[in-house]
């Protein structure tokens, strides 16, 4: 006698149901793995941003210290006025120069270096001493 209740399922139906659950579990596992990778990438980006922010803060601190040192070494307003007054005085004296020229004096060594750097003949050397390149 084969009494079959409506709640009873056959082995084939049970196998199909187990297979379907297994496929869904594999799909769910793939989705969880992809989500986990996405979260890890976002954390990596956040960590990178935090590192850059920390580096920027260190740089800002360094620049603040440098600025303080620069400001400590700059002229006070009175010193600036004194320097400008001196420059104005020199300009005024040059303006009164009767010949209208500004006299620049070079030492022989400075002249030699200048002529060498601009590659002009040095008028103090004899022609046989001048090297032609």
N, CA, C and O atoms as CSV, one atom per row, in Angstrom:
chain,resi,resn,atom,element,x,y,z
A,1,UNK,N,N,0.833,-1.148,0.000
A,1,UNK,CA,C,0.000,0.000,0.000
A,1,UNK,C,C,0.890,1.228,0.000
A,1,UNK,O,O,1.816,1.391,0.795
A,2,UNK,N,N,0.563,2.021,-0.889
A,2,UNK,CA,C,1.375,3.194,-1.105
A,2,UNK,C,C,0.580,4.417,-0.685
A,2,UNK,O,O,-0.190,4.983,-1.461
A,3,UNK,N,N,0.788,4.804,0.557
A,3,UNK,CA,C,0.113,6.005,1.056
A,3,UNK,C,C,1.004,7.225,0.791
A,3,UNK,O,O,2.121,7.340,1.297
A,4,UNK,N,N,0.476,8.092,0.005
A,4,UNK,CA,C,1.263,9.280,-0.334
A,4,UNK,C,C,0.514,10.495,0.158
A,4,UNK,O,O,-0.625,10.767,-0.224
A,5,UNK,N,N,1.186,11.193,0.997
A,5,UNK,CA,C,0.639,12.409,1.565
A,5,UNK,C,C,1.045,13.570,0.657
A,5,UNK,O,O,2.016,13.440,-0.089
A,6,UNK,N,N,0.331,14.706,0.697
A,6,UNK,CA,C,0.647,15.844,-0.157
A,6,UNK,C,C,1.962,16.488,0.265
A,6,UNK,O,O,2.564,17.210,-0.530
A,7,UNK,N,N,2.430,16.250,1.501
A,7,UNK,CA,C,3.696,16.794,1.970
A,7,UNK,C,C,4.883,15.919,1.565
A,7,UNK,O,O,6.027,16.362,1.670
A,8,UNK,N,N,4.652,14.740,1.123
A,8,UNK,CA,C,5.730,13.850,0.718
A,8,UNK,C,C,6.252,14.272,-0.652
A,8,UNK,O,O,5.481,14.639,-1.539
A,9,UNK,N,N,7.617,14.211,-0.814
A,9,UNK,CA,C,8.206,14.489,-2.126
A,9,UNK,C,C,9.076,13.315,-2.505
A,9,UNK,O,O,9.548,12.558,-1.656
A,10,UNK,N,N,9.272,13.185,-3.780
A,10,UNK,CA,C,10.073,12.059,-4.263
A,10,UNK,C,C,11.551,12.416,-4.150
A,10,UNK,O,O,11.922,13.575,-3.966
A,11,UNK,N,N,12.362,11.408,-4.264
A,11,UNK,CA,C,13.812,11.617,-4.225
A,11,UNK,C,C,14.265,12.519,-5.364
A,11,UNK,O,O,15.158,13.343,-5.167
A,12,UNK,N,N,13.685,12.391,-6.532
A,12,UNK,CA,C,14.049,13.217,-7.684
A,12,UNK,C,C,13.711,14.676,-7.419
A,12,UNK,O,O,14.489,15.576,-7.736
A,13,UNK,N,N,12.522,14.898,-6.823
A,13,UNK,CA,C,12.132,16.277,-6.509
A,13,UNK,C,C,13.057,16.872,-5.442
A,13,UNK,O,O,13.420,18.047,-5.499
A,14,UNK,N,N,13.419,16.049,-4.487
A,14,UNK,CA,C,14.329,16.504,-3.430
A,14,UNK,C,C,15.706,16.837,-4.019
A,14,UNK,O,O,16.320,17.830,-3.629
A,15,UNK,N,N,16.186,16.025,-4.941
A,15,UNK,CA,C,17.472,16.259,-5.583
A,15,UNK,C,C,17.439,17.567,-6.364
A,15,UNK,O,O,18.395,18.341,-6.325
A,16,UNK,N,N,16.321,17.819,-7.084
A,16,UNK,CA,C,16.176,19.068,-7.831
A,16,UNK,C,C,16.183,20.269,-6.894
A,16,UNK,O,O,16.805,21.292,-7.181
A,17,UNK,N,N,15.491,20.134,-5.785
A,17,UNK,CA,C,15.416,21.217,-4.796
A,17,UNK,C,C,16.798,21.503,-4.207
A,17,UNK,O,O,17.165,22.667,-4.047
A,18,UNK,N,N,17.569,20.464,-3.883
A,18,UNK,CA,C,18.915,20.621,-3.331
A,18,UNK,C,C,19.831,21.270,-4.362
A,18,UNK,O,O,20.641,22.135,-4.028
A,19,UNK,N,N,19.697,20.843,-5.623
A,19,UNK,CA,C,20.510,21.414,-6.698
A,19,UNK,C,C,20.201,22.907,-6.860
A,19,UNK,O,O,21.117,23.713,-7.025
A,20,UNK,N,N,18.944,23.269,-6.815
A,20,UNK,CA,C,18.524,24.662,-6.936
A,20,UNK,C,C,19.085,25.506,-5.783
A,20,UNK,O,O,19.548,26.626,-5.994
A,21,UNK,N,N,19.038,24.955,-4.565
A,21,UNK,CA,C,19.587,25.662,-3.402
A,21,UNK,C,C,21.099,25.836,-3.559
A,21,UNK,O,O,21.639,26.894,-3.237
A,22,UNK,N,N,21.777,24.806,-4.051
A,22,UNK,CA,C,23.226,24.859,-4.243
A,22,UNK,C,C,23.593,25.945,-5.257
A,22,UNK,O,O,24.532,26.711,-5.040
A,23,UNK,N,N,22.846,26.007,-6.368
A,23,UNK,CA,C,23.096,27.029,-7.389
A,23,UNK,C,C,22.892,28.424,-6.789
A,23,UNK,O,O,23.688,29.333,-7.028
A,24,UNK,N,N,21.822,28.584,-6.011
A,24,UNK,CA,C,21.557,29.875,-5.371
A,24,UNK,C,C,22.653,30.231,-4.366
A,24,UNK,O,O,23.037,31.394,-4.247
A,25,UNK,N,N,23.157,29.217,-3.639
A,25,UNK,CA,C,24.244,29.473,-2.686
A,25,UNK,C,C,25.522,29.920,-3.396
A,25,UNK,O,O,26.213,30.824,-2.925
A,26,UNK,N,N,25.836,29.287,-4.533
A,26,UNK,CA,C,27.017,29.680,-5.315
A,26,UNK,C,C,26.857,31.112,-5.810
A,26,UNK,O,O,27.792,31.908,-5.723
A,27,UNK,N,N,25.703,31.436,-6.318
A,27,UNK,CA,C,25.431,32.788,-6.791
A,27,UNK,C,C,25.531,33.794,-5.645
A,27,UNK,O,O,26.100,34.875,-5.802
A,28,UNK,N,N,24.976,33.427,-4.501
A,28,UNK,CA,C,25.038,34.300,-3.331
A,28,UNK,C,C,26.489,34.485,-2.886
A,28,UNK,O,O,26.888,35.595,-2.533
A,29,UNK,N,N,27.280,33.410,-2.898
A,29,UNK,CA,C,28.692,33.494,-2.512
A,29,UNK,C,C,29.452,34.424,-3.461
A,29,UNK,O,O,30.290,35.204,-3.008
A,30,UNK,N,N,29.181,34.360,-4.753
A,30,UNK,CA,C,29.834,35.242,-5.722
A,30,UNK,C,C,29.477,36.705,-5.448
A,30,UNK,O,O,30.331,37.588,-5.527
A,31,UNK,N,N,28.214,36.944,-5.127
A,31,UNK,CA,C,27.785,38.315,-4.835
A,31,UNK,C,C,28.432,38.828,-3.551
A,31,UNK,O,O,28.838,39.988,-3.480
A,32,UNK,N,N,28.529,37.970,-2.539
A,32,UNK,CA,C,29.167,38.369,-1.275
A,32,UNK,C,C,30.644,38.666,-1.511
A,32,UNK,O,O,31.175,39.639,-0.974
A,33,UNK,N,N,31.311,37.835,-2.311
A,33,UNK,CA,C,32.730,38.055,-2.618
A,33,UNK,C,C,32.919,39.377,-3.357
A,33,UNK,O,O,33.825,40.143,-3.028
A,34,UNK,N,N,32.074,39.654,-4.355
A,34,UNK,CA,C,32.164,40.911,-5.097
A,34,UNK,C,C,31.916,42.102,-4.175
A,34,UNK,O,O,32.598,43.121,-4.283
A,35,UNK,N,N,30.946,41.981,-3.272
A,35,UNK,CA,C,30.659,43.054,-2.327
A,35,UNK,C,C,31.854,43.282,-1.399
A,35,UNK,O,O,32.222,44.422,-1.115
A,36,UNK,N,N,32.449,42.195,-0.934
A,36,UNK,CA,C,33.606,42.287,-0.047
A,36,UNK,C,C,34.775,42.981,-0.752
A,36,UNK,O,O,35.441,43.829,-0.157
A,37,UNK,N,N,35.026,42.626,-2.017
A,37,UNK,CA,C,36.102,43.270,-2.780
A,37,UNK,C,C,35.816,44.756,-2.953
A,37,UNK,O,O,36.723,45.582,-2.846
A,38,UNK,N,N,34.557,45.099,-3.220
A,38,UNK,CA,C,34.161,46.492,-3.384
A,38,UNK,C,C,34.411,47.267,-2.100
A,38,UNK,O,O,34.936,48.380,-2.135
A,39,UNK,N,N,34.039,46.682,-0.970
A,39,UNK,CA,C,34.246,47.336,0.327
A,39,UNK,C,C,35.740,47.514,0.594
A,39,UNK,O,O,36.158,48.568,1.075
A,40,UNK,N,N,36.549,46.498,0.289
A,40,UNK,CA,C,37.997,46.598,0.489
A,40,UNK,C,C,38.598,47.706,-0.370
A,40,UNK,O,O,39.467,48.446,0.091
A,41,UNK,N,N,38.135,47.823,-1.626
A,41,UNK,CA,C,38.627,48.888,-2.499
A,41,UNK,C,C,38.273,50.260,-1.925
A,41,UNK,O,O,39.091,51.180,-1.951
A,42,UNK,N,N,37.073,50.389,-1.418
A,42,UNK,CA,C,36.660,51.675,-0.833
A,42,UNK,C,C,37.486,52.011,0.400
A,42,UNK,O,O,37.869,53.164,0.601
A,43,UNK,N,N,37.766,50.988,1.239
A,43,UNK,CA,C,38.619,51.224,2.406
A,43,UNK,C,C,40.027,51.626,1.988
A,43,UNK,O,O,40.640,52.496,2.606
A,44,UNK,N,N,40.541,50.983,0.927
A,44,UNK,CA,C,41.863,51.357,0.423
A,44,UNK,C,C,41.882,52.817,-0.023
A,44,UNK,O,O,42.828,53.548,0.271
A,45,UNK,N,N,40.833,53.239,-0.732
A,45,UNK,CA,C,40.746,54.636,-1.170
A,45,UNK,C,C,40.683,55.581,0.026
A,45,UNK,O,O,41.329,56.630,0.031
A,46,UNK,N,N,39.914,55.210,1.022
A,46,UNK,CA,C,39.802,56.048,2.222
A,46,UNK,C,C,41.151,56.135,2.931
A,46,UNK,O,O,41.559,57.213,3.363
A,47,UNK,N,N,41.843,55.001,3.050
A,47,UNK,CA,C,43.163,55.004,3.680
A,47,UNK,C,C,44.132,55.880,2.897
A,47,UNK,O,O,44.926,56.611,3.488
A,48,UNK,N,N,44.069,55.810,1.552
A,48,UNK,CA,C,44.920,56.662,0.719
A,48,UNK,C,C,44.624,58.129,0.950
A,48,UNK,O,O,45.538,58.949,1.043
A,49,UNK,N,N,43.349,58.457,1.040
A,49,UNK,CA,C,42.976,59.857,1.302
A,49,UNK,C,C,43.461,60.309,2.672
A,49,UNK,O,O,43.931,61.435,2.830
A,50,UNK,N,N,43.347,59.435,3.655
A,50,UNK,CA,C,43.827,59.776,4.993
A,50,UNK,C,C,45.337,59.980,4.999
A,50,UNK,O,O,45.846,60.896,5.644
A,51,UNK,N,N,46.057,59.107,4.266
A,51,UNK,CA,C,47.508,59.258,4.178
A,51,UNK,C,C,47.872,60.594,3.530
A,51,UNK,O,O,48.752,61.305,4.014
A,52,UNK,N,N,47.188,60.930,2.429
A,52,UNK,CA,C,47.465,62.203,1.754
A,52,UNK,C,C,47.125,63.388,2.658
A,52,UNK,O,O,47.837,64.392,2.666
A,53,UNK,N,N,46.045,63.269,3.409
A,53,UNK,CA,C,45.668,64.350,4.331
A,53,UNK,C,C,46.730,64.506,5.416
A,53,UNK,O,O,47.081,65.621,5.800
A,54,UNK,N,N,47.236,63.374,5.906
A,54,UNK,CA,C,48.281,63.420,6.932
A,54,UNK,C,C,49.551,64.042,6.361
A,54,UNK,O,O,50.188,64.865,7.018
A,55,UNK,N,N,49.924,63.650,5.133
A,55,UNK,CA,C,51.099,64.226,4.487
A,55,UNK,C,C,50.905,65.723,4.275
A,55,UNK,O,O,51.833,66.508,4.472
A,56,UNK,N,N,49.697,66.115,3.871
A,56,UNK,CA,C,49.414,67.532,3.663
A,56,UNK,C,C,49.534,68.297,4.974
A,56,UNK,O,O,50.030,69.424,4.991
A,57,UNK,N,N,49.090,67.700,6.065
A,57,UNK,CA,C,49.189,68.360,7.373
A,57,UNK,C,C,50.649,68.513,7.782
A,57,UNK,O,O,51.040,69.545,8.329
A,58,UNK,N,N,51.458,67.482,7.517
A,58,UNK,CA,C,52.889,67.562,7.823
A,58,UNK,C,C,53.525,68.656,6.972
A,58,UNK,O,O,54.317,69.453,7.473
A,59,UNK,N,N,53.180,68.694,5.687
A,59,UNK,CA,C,53.708,69.715,4.786
A,59,UNK,C,C,53.277,71.100,5.246
A,59,UNK,O,O,54.077,72.036,5.236
A,60,UNK,N,N,52.009,71.236,5.652
A,60,UNK,CA,C,51.510,72.530,6.126
A,60,UNK,C,C,52.287,72.966,7.357
A,60,UNK,O,O,52.666,74.131,7.476
A,61,UNK,N,N,52.526,72.035,8.272
A,61,UNK,CA,C,53.294,72.356,9.478
A,61,UNK,C,C,54.702,72.799,9.101
A,61,UNK,O,O,55.211,73.785,9.633
A,62,UNK,N,N,55.332,72.064,8.176
A,62,UNK,CA,C,56.678,72.418,7.720
A,62,UNK,C,C,56.668,73.817,7.099
A,62,UNK,O,O,57.539,74.636,7.393
A,63,UNK,N,N,55.685,74.087,6.243
A,63,UNK,CA,C,55.606,75.394,5.597
A,63,UNK,C,C,55.345,76.504,6.611
A,63,UNK,O,O,55.889,77.601,6.482
A,64,UNK,N,N,54.522,76.228,7.612
A,64,UNK,CA,C,54.275,77.225,8.656
A,64,UNK,C,C,55.573,77.562,9.393
A,64,UNK,O,O,55.845,78.728,9.680
A,65,UNK,N,N,56.366,76.541,9.694
A,65,UNK,CA,C,57.640,76.767,10.379
A,65,UNK,C,C,58.574,77.583,9.489
A,65,UNK,O,O,59.224,78.518,9.956
A,66,UNK,N,N,58.639,77.223,8.199
A,66,UNK,CA,C,59.492,77.967,7.257
A,66,UNK,C,C,59.041,79.416,7.152
A,66,UNK,O,O,59.869,80.326,7.135
A,67,UNK,N,N,57.728,79.636,7.080
A,67,UNK,CA,C,57.198,80.994,6.991
A,67,UNK,C,C,57.570,81.804,8.228
A,67,UNK,O,O,57.940,82.973,8.121
A,68,UNK,N,N,57.472,81.184,9.395
A,68,UNK,CA,C,57.857,81.874,10.627
A,68,UNK,C,C,59.334,82.265,10.591
A,68,UNK,O,O,59.694,83.365,11.011
A,69,UNK,N,N,60.194,81.368,10.092
A,69,UNK,CA,C,61.616,81.680,10.000
A,69,UNK,C,C,61.865,82.810,9.006
A,69,UNK,O,O,62.679,83.699,9.256
A,70,UNK,N,N,61.163,82.770,7.887
A,70,UNK,CA,C,61.315,83.826,6.876
A,70,UNK,C,C,60.860,85.161,7.446
A,70,UNK,O,O,61.542,86.176,7.305
A,71,UNK,N,N,59.693,85.146,8.095
A,71,UNK,CA,C,59.181,86.386,8.683
A,71,UNK,C,C,60.122,86.918,9.756
A,71,UNK,O,O,60.280,88.130,9.905
A,72,UNK,N,N,60.746,86.010,10.503
A,72,UNK,CA,C,61.682,86.444,11.545
A,72,UNK,C,C,62.914,87.096,10.928
A,72,UNK,O,O,63.530,87.960,11.552
A,73,UNK,N,N,63.284,86.693,9.707
A,73,UNK,CA,C,64.472,87.237,9.054
A,73,UNK,C,C,64.201,88.435,8.167
A,73,UNK,O,O,65.147,89.012,7.633
A,74,UNK,N,N,62.956,88.831,7.988
A,74,UNK,CA,C,62.653,89.956,7.106
A,74,UNK,C,C,62.867,91.275,7.818
A,74,UNK,O,O,62.982,91.339,9.041
A,75,UNK,N,N,62.916,92.330,7.012
A,75,UNK,CA,C,63.081,93.672,7.564
A,75,UNK,C,C,61.813,94.112,8.287
A,75,UNK,O,O,60.697,93.768,7.897
A,76,UNK,N,N,62.017,94.867,9.332
A,76,UNK,CA,C,60.883,95.523,9.984
A,76,UNK,C,C,60.476,96.703,9.097
A,76,UNK,O,O,61.249,97.100,8.225
A,77,UNK,N,N,59.286,97.269,9.295
A,77,UNK,CA,C,58.897,98.431,8.483
A,77,UNK,C,C,59.910,99.579,8.546
A,77,UNK,O,O,60.151,100.242,7.537
A,78,UNK,N,N,60.502,99.820,9.712
A,78,UNK,CA,C,61.509,100.882,9.829
A,78,UNK,C,C,62.765,100.552,9.024
A,78,UNK,O,O,63.350,101.426,8.383
A,79,UNK,N,N,63.177,99.269,9.066
A,79,UNK,CA,C,64.356,98.858,8.295
A,79,UNK,C,C,64.090,98.981,6.801
A,79,UNK,O,O,64.968,99.408,6.051
A,80,UNK,N,N,62.887,98.612,6.357
A,80,UNK,CA,C,62.536,98.744,4.939
A,80,UNK,C,C,62.636,100.198,4.508
A,80,UNK,O,O,63.182,100.496,3.446
A,81,UNK,N,N,62.103,101.121,5.338
A,81,UNK,CA,C,62.132,102.542,5.011
A,81,UNK,C,C,63.577,103.020,4.910
A,81,UNK,O,O,63.912,103.794,4.013
A,82,UNK,N,N,64.426,102.568,5.813
A,82,UNK,CA,C,65.827,102.973,5.810
A,82,UNK,C,C,66.530,102.499,4.533
A,82,UNK,O,O,67.268,103.264,3.912
A,83,UNK,N,N,66.303,101.242,4.140
A,83,UNK,CA,C,66.918,100.708,2.926
A,83,UNK,C,C,66.424,101.481,1.705
A,83,UNK,O,O,67.226,101.848,0.846
A,84,UNK,N,N,65.127,101.733,1.614
A,84,UNK,CA,C,64.585,102.478,0.471
A,84,UNK,C,C,65.126,103.904,0.426
A,84,UNK,O,O,65.410,104.420,-0.655
A,85,UNK,N,N,65.271,104.538,1.570
A,85,UNK,CA,C,65.846,105.884,1.607
A,85,UNK,C,C,67.273,105.880,1.079
A,85,UNK,O,O,67.677,106.791,0.357
A,86,UNK,N,N,68.042,104.840,1.445
A,86,UNK,CA,C,69.414,104.725,0.961
A,86,UNK,C,C,69.434,104.552,-0.548
A,86,UNK,O,O,70.232,105.194,-1.232
A,87,UNK,N,N,68.566,103.691,-1.080
A,87,UNK,CA,C,68.497,103.465,-2.524
A,87,UNK,C,C,68.095,104.756,-3.237
A,87,UNK,O,O,68.665,105.090,-4.275
A,88,UNK,N,N,67.129,105.474,-2.695
A,88,UNK,CA,C,66.698,106.745,-3.294
A,88,UNK,C,C,67.845,107.752,-3.318
A,88,UNK,O,O,68.011,108.483,-4.295
A,89,UNK,N,N,68.634,107.793,-2.248
A,89,UNK,CA,C,69.776,108.696,-2.175
A,89,UNK,C,C,70.788,108.368,-3.269
A,89,UNK,O,O,71.288,109.267,-3.944
A,90,UNK,N,N,71.092,107.075,-3.445
A,90,UNK,CA,C,72.038,106.655,-4.485
A,90,UNK,C,C,71.488,107.018,-5.858
A,90,UNK,O,O,72.229,107.531,-6.697
A,91,UNK,N,N,70.197,106.762,-6.108
A,91,UNK,CA,C,69.594,107.126,-7.393
A,91,UNK,C,C,69.692,108.636,-7.636
A,91,UNK,O,O,69.971,109.077,-8.751
A,92,UNK,N,N,69.463,109.409,-6.590
A,92,UNK,CA,C,69.533,110.864,-6.701
A,92,UNK,C,C,70.949,111.304,-7.078
A,92,UNK,O,O,71.127,112.177,-7.927
A,93,UNK,N,N,71.954,110.696,-6.443
A,93,UNK,CA,C,73.345,111.051,-6.751
A,93,UNK,C,C,73.696,110.678,-8.185
A,93,UNK,O,O,74.379,111.438,-8.870
A,94,UNK,N,N,73.231,109.502,-8.653
A,94,UNK,CA,C,73.504,109.121,-10.037
A,94,UNK,C,C,72.805,110.078,-11.004
A,94,UNK,O,O,73.324,110.383,-12.077
A,95,UNK,N,N,71.627,110.544,-10.609
A,95,UNK,CA,C,70.901,111.470,-11.462
A,95,UNK,C,C,71.624,112.794,-11.617
A,95,UNK,O,O,71.458,113.474,-12.630
A,96,UNK,N,N,72.429,113.175,-10.623
A,96,UNK,CA,C,73.166,114.430,-10.685
A,96,UNK,C,C,74.518,114.283,-11.372
A,96,UNK,O,O,75.229,115.271,-11.551
A,97,UNK,N,N,74.881,113.061,-11.760
A,97,UNK,CA,C,76.162,112.836,-12.421
A,97,UNK,C,C,76.195,113.668,-13.701
A,97,UNK,O,O,75.340,113.514,-14.574
A,98,UNK,N,N,77.191,114.551,-13.805
A,98,UNK,CA,C,77.235,115.498,-14.923
A,98,UNK,C,C,77.411,114.811,-16.258
A,98,UNK,O,O,76.909,115.304,-17.268
A,99,UNK,N,N,78.103,113.698,-16.296
A,99,UNK,CA,C,78.338,113.032,-17.575
A,99,UNK,C,C,77.144,112.203,-17.996
A,99,UNK,O,O,77.032,111.829,-19.163
A,100,UNK,N,N,76.249,111.910,-17.066
A,100,UNK,CA,C,75.077,111.109,-17.385
A,100,UNK,C,C,75.371,109.625,-17.472
A,100,UNK,O,O,74.526,108.855,-17.929
A,101,UNK,N,N,76.541,109.210,-17.045
A,101,UNK,CA,C,76.880,107.779,-17.093
A,101,UNK,C,C,76.961,107.236,-15.676
A,101,UNK,O,O,77.168,107.971,-14.710
A,102,UNK,N,N,76.800,105.990,-15.594
A,102,UNK,CA,C,76.954,105.324,-14.312
A,102,UNK,C,C,78.278,104.574,-14.376
A,102,UNK,O,O,78.523,103.813,-15.312
A,103,UNK,N,N,79.104,104.784,-13.406
A,103,UNK,CA,C,80.439,104.210,-13.424
A,103,UNK,C,C,80.418,102.861,-12.712
A,103,UNK,O,O,80.047,102.750,-11.544
A,104,UNK,N,N,80.825,101.852,-13.455
A,104,UNK,CA,C,80.920,100.514,-12.889
A,104,UNK,C,C,82.386,100.113,-12.956
A,104,UNK,O,O,83.008,100.189,-14.015
A,105,UNK,N,N,82.924,99.698,-11.852
A,105,UNK,CA,C,84.323,99.309,-11.802
A,105,UNK,C,C,84.410,97.813,-11.562
A,105,UNK,O,O,83.830,97.281,-10.616
A,106,UNK,N,N,85.153,97.143,-12.446
A,106,UNK,CA,C,85.394,95.709,-12.290
A,106,UNK,C,C,86.867,95.505,-11.991
A,106,UNK,O,O,87.731,96.233,-12.480
A,107,UNK,N,N,87.127,94.504,-11.182
A,107,UNK,CA,C,88.523,94.124,-10.990
A,107,UNK,C,C,88.958,93.364,-12.228
A,107,UNK,O,O,88.125,92.947,-13.033
A,108,UNK,N,N,90.262,93.183,-12.381
A,108,UNK,CA,C,90.793,92.473,-13.551
A,108,UNK,C,C,90.244,91.046,-13.597
A,108,UNK,O,O,89.912,90.529,-14.663
A,109,UNK,N,N,90.156,90.427,-12.434
A,109,UNK,CA,C,89.640,89.059,-12.357
A,109,UNK,C,C,88.171,89.015,-12.781
A,109,UNK,O,O,87.769,88.121,-13.525
A,110,UNK,N,N,87.372,89.969,-12.317
A,110,UNK,CA,C,85.954,90.029,-12.697
A,110,UNK,C,C,85.805,90.265,-14.194
A,110,UNK,O,O,84.952,89.662,-14.844
A,111,UNK,N,N,86.650,91.157,-14.744
A,111,UNK,CA,C,86.611,91.436,-16.178
A,111,UNK,C,C,86.950,90.184,-16.981
A,111,UNK,O,O,86.265,89.856,-17.949
A,112,UNK,N,N,88.011,89.487,-16.572
A,112,UNK,CA,C,88.419,88.261,-17.271
A,112,UNK,C,C,87.303,87.225,-17.256
A,112,UNK,O,O,87.024,86.596,-18.277
A,113,UNK,N,N,86.662,87.045,-16.098
A,113,UNK,CA,C,85.567,86.070,-16.002
A,113,UNK,C,C,84.382,86.499,-16.871
A,113,UNK,O,O,83.743,85.662,-17.508
A,114,UNK,N,N,84.093,87.793,-16.896
A,114,UNK,CA,C,82.982,88.291,-17.704
A,114,UNK,C,C,83.246,88.050,-19.181
A,114,UNK,O,O,82.368,87.561,-19.892
A,115,UNK,N,N,84.444,88.386,-19.657
A,115,UNK,CA,C,84.767,88.199,-21.067
A,115,UNK,C,C,84.728,86.717,-21.446
A,115,UNK,O,O,84.310,86.362,-22.548
A,116,UNK,N,N,85.160,85.869,-20.536
A,116,UNK,CA,C,85.131,84.430,-20.799
A,116,UNK,C,C,83.692,83.920,-20.854
A,116,UNK,O,O,83.360,83.080,-21.691
A,117,UNK,N,N,82.832,84.430,-19.955
A,117,UNK,CA,C,81.456,83.938,-19.903
A,117,UNK,C,C,80.642,84.384,-21.115
A,117,UNK,O,O,79.770,83.644,-21.569
A,118,UNK,N,N,80.910,85.586,-21.653
A,118,UNK,CA,C,80.157,86.051,-22.831
A,118,UNK,C,C,80.886,85.730,-24.134
A,118,UNK,O,O,80.385,86.013,-25.222
A,119,UNK,N,N,82.060,85.143,-24.014
A,119,UNK,CA,C,82.870,84.697,-25.151
A,119,UNK,C,C,83.240,85.847,-26.098
A,119,UNK,O,O,83.165,85.721,-27.320
A,120,UNK,N,N,83.632,86.946,-25.503
A,120,UNK,CA,C,84.160,88.073,-26.264
A,120,UNK,C,C,85.669,88.116,-26.067
A,120,UNK,O,O,86.173,87.636,-25.052
A,121,UNK,N,N,86.399,88.688,-27.028
A,121,UNK,CA,C,87.851,88.767,-26.857
A,121,UNK,C,C,88.208,89.675,-25.681
A,121,UNK,O,O,87.589,90.720,-25.480
A,122,UNK,N,N,89.179,89.279,-24.935
A,122,UNK,CA,C,89.659,90.057,-23.801
A,122,UNK,C,C,90.677,91.053,-24.333
A,122,UNK,O,O,91.725,90.656,-24.842
A,123,UNK,N,N,90.381,92.339,-24.221
A,123,UNK,CA,C,91.248,93.355,-24.823
A,123,UNK,C,C,92.572,93.505,-24.091
A,123,UNK,O,O,93.475,94.172,-24.597
A,124,UNK,N,N,92.713,92.916,-22.936
A,124,UNK,CA,C,93.956,93.003,-22.189
A,124,UNK,C,C,94.940,91.896,-22.574
A,124,UNK,O,O,96.117,91.946,-22.217
A,125,UNK,N,N,94.447,90.909,-23.300
A,125,UNK,CA,C,95.339,89.822,-23.721
A,125,UNK,C,C,95.915,90.148,-25.093
A,125,UNK,O,O,95.253,90.766,-25.926
A,126,UNK,N,N,97.139,89.730,-25.315
A,126,UNK,CA,C,97.748,89.911,-26.633
A,126,UNK,C,C,97.059,88.958,-27.603
A,126,UNK,O,O,96.601,87.891,-27.193
A,127,UNK,N,N,96.979,89.314,-28.853
A,127,UNK,CA,C,96.261,88.475,-29.833
A,127,UNK,C,C,96.761,87.040,-29.869
A,127,UNK,O,O,95.956,86.127,-30.053
A,128,UNK,N,N,98.053,86.805,-29.702
A,128,UNK,CA,C,98.545,85.424,-29.765
A,128,UNK,C,C,98.126,84.615,-28.543
A,128,UNK,O,O,98.226,83.388,-28.557
A,129,UNK,N,N,97.659,85.278,-27.487
A,129,UNK,CA,C,97.247,84.562,-26.279
A,129,UNK,C,C,95.778,84.179,-26.322
A,129,UNK,O,O,95.343,83.352,-25.520
A,130,UNK,N,N,94.997,84.753,-27.231
A,130,UNK,CA,C,93.573,84.480,-27.313
A,130,UNK,C,C,93.366,83.128,-27.995
A,130,UNK,O,O,93.871,82.887,-29.092
A,131,UNK,N,N,92.628,82.267,-27.339
A,131,UNK,CA,C,92.358,80.941,-27.908
A,131,UNK,C,C,91.096,81.010,-28.747
A,131,UNK,O,O,90.061,81.501,-28.296
A,132,UNK,N,N,91.191,80.518,-29.964
A,132,UNK,CA,C,90.030,80.482,-30.855
A,132,UNK,C,C,89.449,79.084,-30.811
A,132,UNK,O,O,90.162,78.097,-30.988
A,133,UNK,N,N,88.165,79.008,-30.576
A,133,UNK,CA,C,87.517,77.685,-30.467
A,133,UNK,C,C,86.931,77.260,-31.775
A,133,UNK,O,O,86.350,76.179,-31.869
